[in-house]
Amino acid sequence: MCENLMLVCALLRIGVYSFFRRLCGFGPPPAKPNFTVLCIGLEGSGKSSLLAVLSGEKYEDIPPTIGFSIKALMFEDCIVDVKELGGRESVRPYWDRYYAGAQGIIFVVDSTSSDENLKLASNEFHKALGDPVLDDLPLLVLCSYQDKQDAKSPSQLQEILEVNLEDGHRPWAIRGCSIQDRDSIKQSFEEFNRFLLHPTNHSKDHSNNKDFSRL
C-alpha cells in the first residue's frame, strides 16, 4: 500500500512538472542521447557484478553470462545500453559477431588474476581492439577487485596489458574499481560517457593524468 502511494505521488509530480513546462512554453524536456557500448573481459573478471552494482541490483550469486546480455544504465546526461559478452573460452571466439553498432568499449580485468590469466586477458584485449569494426572507439578499462589485498594497481595493469603499445587515436581511460565502492564505478562510467557525448574533443591531450591517456 505504501509503495503504491509513493508511485502515485511520483506520477503526480511528473504530471505537474510537465504541465508547468507546457504552461511556460518550455515543452517536454529533451530526450537524453542513447549510446550502445560493448563490455568484454575474461570469465570471472567481474563484468556482471559491476554492472549490477551500478544499476542498483543485487550482485550476489550472479551466474556467468552465456552469450550476451544487455543492461540499460541511466545517467544524468545520457543513457548507455551495455552489451555484455560472456567471457568463457567457448564464447570468446564469437565476440566479433556482436561488435556491429558499438559506439564504445569497456574491458574489465580482474586485478587479482594470475600472470597466466593476465597474459590471456592481454591477448583478448588486443585482439578485440584490432578489429576494424572497433577501430578508434572510446575505451574504458576497468580494473576490478581493487579492494583485495593482492590486487594490482591500474598503472601496473596498464603496463601488463601493454596499453601504451597501441598507436592510434582512440581516447581511453583506465580506472580501478570495486563492487564494494559504487562511486568508483559510477565515476569511471561518467568519465567514459564524456567521450561518447563529445566525440569532437578526442584530440584533447590527457597526458598529465597517469591513468588517463590516449591510444
Sequence and secondary structure as in RCSB ss.txt:
>XXXX:A:sequence
MCENLMLVCALLRIGVYSFFRRLCGFGPPPAKPNFTVLCIGLEGSGKSSLLAVLSGEKYEDIPPTIGFSIKALMF
EDCIVDVKELGGRESVRPYWDRYYAGAQGIIFVVDSTSSDENLKLASNEFHKALGDPVLDDLPLLVLCSYQDKQD
AKSPSQLQEILEVNLEDGHRPWAIRGCSIQDRDSIKQSFEEFNRFLLHPTNHSKDHSNNKDFSRL
>XXXX:A:secstr
 HHHHHHHHHHHHHHHHHHHHHHTT  S     EEEEEEE  TTSSHHHHHHHHTT   TT     SEEEEEEE 
SS EEEEEEE  STTTGGGGGGG TT   EEEEEETT  HHHHHHHHHHHHHHHTSGGGTT  EEEEEE TTSTT
   HHHHHHHTTGGG  S  EEEEEE BTTBHHHHHHHHHHHHHHHH GGGTT   TTBTTEEE 
